[in-house]
């Protein structure tokens, strides 16, 4: 995928980092968005990727979605001039039960998980239309299948359901412009977010395959959706959830 550029939100840690590494291996130059907390990690990551793939470009952009910040989009366009792939990976999980959530907390998780990804996708979509090429992949969640996440997190499941609807809308709008939109919906993934859970053994026992996914397995699904072989695949949700 020489000369292709992928923008990955939340790309410096966990699932996002694995997606970035997979796409770099596939020849993409990368614009890696990181949260304020992951800025140093993201900068270090770009240096390592450049050492491994010297013919590609890697840049890190810091922005806080909770503050409504997508200004880095303009920086990406100034640096690369194009965006061929957008992976909406950034997300927030709340440990607060639905009956304990304040209005501001609910608004914040919707802002991070849906509103800002939708705004960014709209900006990137216009670029893709002009290019007559684009691949949008949303990282959803298997919780949309259940209706809620842990601790009764209806709000989290609702944001991921909204992302799925956004996928459908962009798949319809983009089809005539050679733009596809798909979703990867993980179940439990072995990342830092799972560490320290008191109920981890009980939760893993509910997974038919009796284990968590590895971040690389989510990245492999994303790599498929953006590959040349998936050019006729759009408006699809792929559950990577061990059978749940």
Steps between C-alpha positions, in 0.01 A plus 500: 500500500779738404404867530184419698441687826306366797373713788447304822338660802620376836784339312778511759378230739314171520289406199588821318872438528462149361293635210771757429770234498300277265432781254862612510602145414256516207673807362288786629632832619327584828346798670468376858268692728562466872325635804678747722599213728651301214695778328846389615426139413377601156810706426725211604294265286547707184877491546497119528275460197721729291802290591320186380341655189726784383314553171173588676396805701377484859371796698325529834226754580377579847136594562248453779165381363336570835564869431355485150838532329541376140722785386776250427311406181632816336853412611469152350388643167781755504757229568370220275261662253266201503329244726423161349401312814330622816484271802269637770655318792507750786248420771417527865351244736323614814484288813194689624166320496227650285296607803798691644604692188470877504397691190852639456649148520259368239571796272875446538495134402279578200734782400805274509346181359263640239469876448868575433551185286195604297632853452844374402351241264300770324814706441697200379210380284514820295870437437426142395226613259747733330750213478237253376638255754467436871463242774328579830516245780329557833606304807171407661430244768320173550300675773263622229402134470415486872355850543734596782855461624623419847341676798193555287677752276210572269664828401814327367300248296290785363805687372623193318155444350511858375838428336344204323222717363762752387676218315183422310447865407853548368487170312194625313642847436840371398417203279500694172831664594691174566476557876416214734395517865513202733523416869709264709321407822732346760394313806743480789849606396817449701593866555574719801132583538430144618775490758387521859147379434383296797264298279745426218499120541122483514468724196749301291314182593196635314694521174447177298871488408592555869752775440532867413592620153849633442527853355668351192181307422299821490767662285487209256127560449563869432777408256253284307242778466759742357667243274454494120313172536223669699420767244145364451435455873314783667240556775618189685564439869756231581477368855839395638362371827587133537146385420300734722 
